[in-house]
Amino acid sequence: MMQKFNLAPFKDFLKTGSAGGLILIACVVVSLLLANSPLGPAFERFLALEIGYSSALLQLEYPILLWINDGLMAVFFLLVGLEIKRELVEGELSSLKQAALPVFAAIGGMLVPAVVYMLFNQGTETAGGWGIPMATDIAFAIAVISLLGKRVPLSLKVFLTALAIVDDLGAILVIALFYSTEMHLNYLLYAGVVFALLICFNRFGVKNIWLYLLPGVVMWYFIHHSGIHATIAGVLTALTLPTTPDETESPLEKLEHALTRPVNFLIMPIFALANTNIRFESEMLEGLTSSLGLGIIFGLMAGKPIGILFFSWLSVKIGISTLPTGTRWVQFLGLGLLAGIGFTMSIFIALLSFSEPAFQTQAKFAILIASLLSGLLGFLFLKKLGAKGNLAEMPE
């Protein structure tokens, strides 16, 4: 007998994710208009303004842009970590049979785009950006698929959510292992002590969320100075929050519910405003045909759907997973196109990949073009499939 799962958290997530994605789109437009207006230089100076506190013992004075990318994004990764742990304990990733398909799909959706990128950039000064097309922007992807309503089955939306969560976990590991600066072991040791303390809190049944968050902030400071990207602190903190496999609302779920709206409606829009203020120049069009631009565009638009479709098929073929209820293989192609919306995570990795402003700008522009085309093609493809017949109600 097929086990029944509580889909209410997914429905709530889809609602806020869809709305958050639409706000993100508006912020991208505003940021682009602002960057190409007379206010553009003033906005850049604002982002470069240093704020905070600095002393001989404590260094917390950084540009506003760094506070956004290292500080606010740590809260975003805290939410991602909470979602990952919940899925591992009680959701679509809680057993091998359930997790196999989205995990295989996500692996394919990361490996193939990276390979495609390297085919264009091997041996060039932009080879280090191979992680850029590996990422999927969960907010944008879910926003687009939610606009299709009943034209796609709920099981496909659930699968896309689980896939994007695994994809986020992969992106986190890539950032931690390959896009961190020189290590400072003393700060890493301090961070490890704080992490061990949080694990002890979990083991002794501590339920107070603030007793996890406040040490998590301290861990963020140590990790920021250790050379590993500070956003990893958000994930580590999330993994120590206690949860339960039943319907009882746990501290993890309380925090997840409290963070979902602020992250979708405030933090991600601020990130978009700060990081897509691209001033259009004629050289940017040439950048689309450079090895960097082509690697990103083909990685996201071709590598993602090919990797997701093939690895999903392989997972089913070897018998370790089955297709979600009411779905067809042809829908996975459209879903793979939606997964090519890299945007937030791809831009984030691009900023870590290159120190040269020219490469960062070219990468951002290529990500915007590829994400826009992937979202549009995925939407139209799935919409056309839905128009041919109500695939949401077709038997497996």
JOZI-V448146 format. One record per pair of residues at least 24 apart in sequence whose ideal C-beta (glycine too) atoms are under 8 Angstrom apart, sorted by the first residue. I is the first residue (numbers start at 1). J is the second residue. Records with the same first field share a line. If there is no record, write none. Layout:
BEGIN
I: J ; J
END
This chain:
BEGIN
5: 91 ; 92
6: 247
7: 154 ; 158
9: 86 ; 91
10: 154 ; 157 ; 158 ; 161
11: 154
12: 260
13: 83 ; 142 ; 161 ; 260
14: 142 ; 146 ; 157 ; 161
15: 146
16: 260 ; 261 ; 264 ; 265
17: 138 ; 139 ; 142 ; 143 ; 146 ; 264
18: 142 ; 143 ; 146 ; 147
19: 143 ; 264 ; 265
20: 139 ; 143 ; 263 ; 264 ; 265 ; 268 ; 269
21: 139 ; 140 ; 141 ; 142 ; 143 ; 144 ; 146
22: 143
23: 264 ; 265 ; 268 ; 269
24: 139 ; 140 ; 143 ; 268 ; 269 ; 272 ; 343 ; 344
25: 140 ; 143
26: 269
27: 269 ; 270 ; 272 ; 273 ; 276
28: 272 ; 276 ; 368
30: 273
31: 272 ; 273 ; 274 ; 275 ; 276 ; 277 ; 278
32: 276 ; 277 ; 278 ; 280
34: 273 ; 277
35: 276 ; 277 ; 278 ; 279
36: 279 ; 280
40: 277 ; 279
43: 277
44: 277
47: 274 ; 277
59: 225
60: 221
64: 274
65: 274 ; 275
68: 270 ; 271 ; 274 ; 275
69: 271 ; 274 ; 275 ; 348 ; 351
70: 224 ; 229 ; 230 ; 231
71: 220 ; 230
72: 267 ; 270 ; 271
73: 231 ; 234 ; 267 ; 271 ; 348
74: 220 ; 230 ; 231 ; 233 ; 234
75: 234 ; 259 ; 262 ; 263 ; 267
76: 231 ; 234 ; 263 ; 267 ; 268 ; 271
77: 172 ; 231 ; 232 ; 233 ; 234 ; 235 ; 238
78: 216 ; 234 ; 235 ; 237 ; 238 ; 259
79: 234 ; 238 ; 256 ; 259 ; 260 ; 263
80: 165 ; 168 ; 169 ; 172 ; 234 ; 235 ; 238
81: 172 ; 234 ; 235 ; 236 ; 237 ; 238 ; 239
82: 238 ; 241 ; 252 ; 255 ; 256 ; 259
83: 165 ; 168 ; 256
84: 165 ; 166 ; 168 ; 169 ; 235 ; 238 ; 239
85: 238 ; 239 ; 241 ; 243 ; 252
86: 243 ; 252 ; 253 ; 256
87: 162 ; 165
89: 243 ; 244 ; 245
90: 243 ; 244 ; 245 ; 246
91: 162
92: 158 ; 159 ; 161 ; 162
93: 162 ; 165 ; 166
94: 245
96: 320
97: 320 ; 321
99: 162 ; 166
100: 315 ; 320 ; 321
101: 159 ; 312 ; 315 ; 316 ; 321 ; 322 ; 323 ; 324
102: 159 ; 162 ; 163 ; 165 ; 166
103: 166
104: 311 ; 312 ; 314 ; 315 ; 320 ; 321
105: 159 ; 163 ; 166 ; 308 ; 311 ; 312 ; 315 ; 332
106: 163 ; 164 ; 166 ; 167 ; 170 ; 308
107: 166 ; 170 ; 307 ; 311
108: 306 ; 307 ; 308 ; 309 ; 310 ; 311 ; 312 ; 314
109: 134 ; 136 ; 163 ; 167 ; 303 ; 304 ; 307 ; 308 ; 311 ; 336 ; 339
110: 134 ; 167 ; 170 ; 171 ; 174 ; 307
111: 307
112: 303 ; 304 ; 306 ; 307 ; 310
113: 299 ; 300 ; 303 ; 304 ; 307
114: 299 ; 303
115: 303
116: 295 ; 298 ; 299 ; 302 ; 303
117: 295 ; 296 ; 298 ; 299 ; 303
118: 295
119: 295
120: 291 ; 292 ; 294 ; 295 ; 298
121: 291 ; 292 ; 295
124: 291 ; 292
126: 290 ; 291 ; 292 ; 295 ; 354 ; 359
128: 353 ; 354
129: 292 ; 295 ; 296 ; 349 ; 350 ; 353 ; 354 ; 359 ; 363
130: 295
131: 171 ; 174 ; 175 ; 178 ; 179 ; 349 ; 353
132: 295 ; 296 ; 299 ; 342 ; 346 ; 349 ; 350 ; 353 ; 363 ; 367
133: 295 ; 296 ; 299 ; 300 ; 303 ; 304 ; 342 ; 346 ; 370
134: 167 ; 170 ; 171 ; 174 ; 299 ; 349
135: 167 ; 168 ; 171 ; 342 ; 344 ; 345 ; 346 ; 348 ; 349
136: 163 ; 164 ; 167 ; 168 ; 304 ; 339 ; 340 ; 341 ; 342 ; 345
137: 341 ; 342 ; 343 ; 344 ; 345 ; 346 ; 371
138: 164 ; 165 ; 167 ; 168
139: 264 ; 268 ; 344
140: 341 ; 343 ; 344 ; 371 ; 375
141: 338 ; 339 ; 341 ; 375
144: 338 ; 341 ; 375 ; 378 ; 379
145: 335 ; 338 ; 378 ; 382
147: 379
148: 379 ; 382 ; 383 ; 386
150: 386 ; 390 ; 392
151: 382 ; 383 ; 385 ; 386 ; 387 ; 390 ; 391 ; 392
152: 331 ; 382 ; 386 ; 391 ; 392
153: 324 ; 325 ; 326 ; 327 ; 391 ; 392 ; 393
154: 392
155: 324 ; 325 ; 326 ; 327
156: 324 ; 326 ; 327 ; 331 ; 335
158: 324
159: 324 ; 327 ; 335
160: 335 ; 338 ; 339
163: 308 ; 335 ; 339
164: 339
167: 339
168: 345
171: 345 ; 349
172: 231 ; 232 ; 235
174: 349
175: 229 ; 231 ; 232 ; 348 ; 349 ; 352
176: 228 ; 229 ; 232
179: 229 ; 349 ; 352 ; 353
180: 227 ; 228 ; 229
181: 227
182: 227
183: 226 ; 227 ; 228
184: 225 ; 226 ; 227
185: 226
187: 222 ; 223 ; 225 ; 226 ; 227
188: 222 ; 223 ; 226 ; 227 ; 228
190: 222
191: 219 ; 222 ; 223 ; 226 ; 233
194: 218 ; 219 ; 222
195: 219 ; 236 ; 240
198: 236 ; 237 ; 240
199: 240
201: 240
202: 240 ; 241 ; 242
205: 242
206: 242
207: 242 ; 251
208: 251
209: 241 ; 251 ; 254 ; 255
212: 237 ; 240 ; 241 ; 251
213: 237 ; 255
229: 352
268: 344
271: 344 ; 348
272: 344
275: 347 ; 348 ; 351 ; 364
276: 347 ; 364 ; 368
278: 361 ; 364 ; 365 ; 368
279: 361
284: 361 ; 362 ; 365
287: 361 ; 362 ; 365 ; 366
288: 365 ; 366 ; 369
290: 362
292: 359 ; 362 ; 363 ; 366
293: 362 ; 365 ; 366
296: 342 ; 346 ; 363 ; 366 ; 367 ; 370
297: 366 ; 369 ; 370
299: 370
300: 340 ; 341 ; 342 ; 346 ; 367 ; 370 ; 371 ; 374
301: 337 ; 340 ; 370 ; 373 ; 374 ; 377
304: 336 ; 337 ; 339 ; 340 ; 374
305: 333 ; 336 ; 337 ; 339 ; 340
306: 336
307: 336
308: 332 ; 335 ; 336 ; 339
309: 333 ; 336
322: 396
323: 396
325: 396
326: 391 ; 392 ; 393 ; 394 ; 395 ; 396
327: 391 ; 396
328: 391 ; 394
330: 385
331: 382 ; 385 ; 391
333: 381
334: 378 ; 381 ; 382 ; 385
335: 378 ; 382
336: 378
337: 374 ; 375 ; 377 ; 378 ; 381
338: 374 ; 375 ; 378 ; 379 ; 382
339: 374
340: 370 ; 371 ; 374 ; 375 ; 378
341: 371 ; 374 ; 375 ; 378
342: 367 ; 370 ; 371
343: 367 ; 368 ; 371
346: 371
END
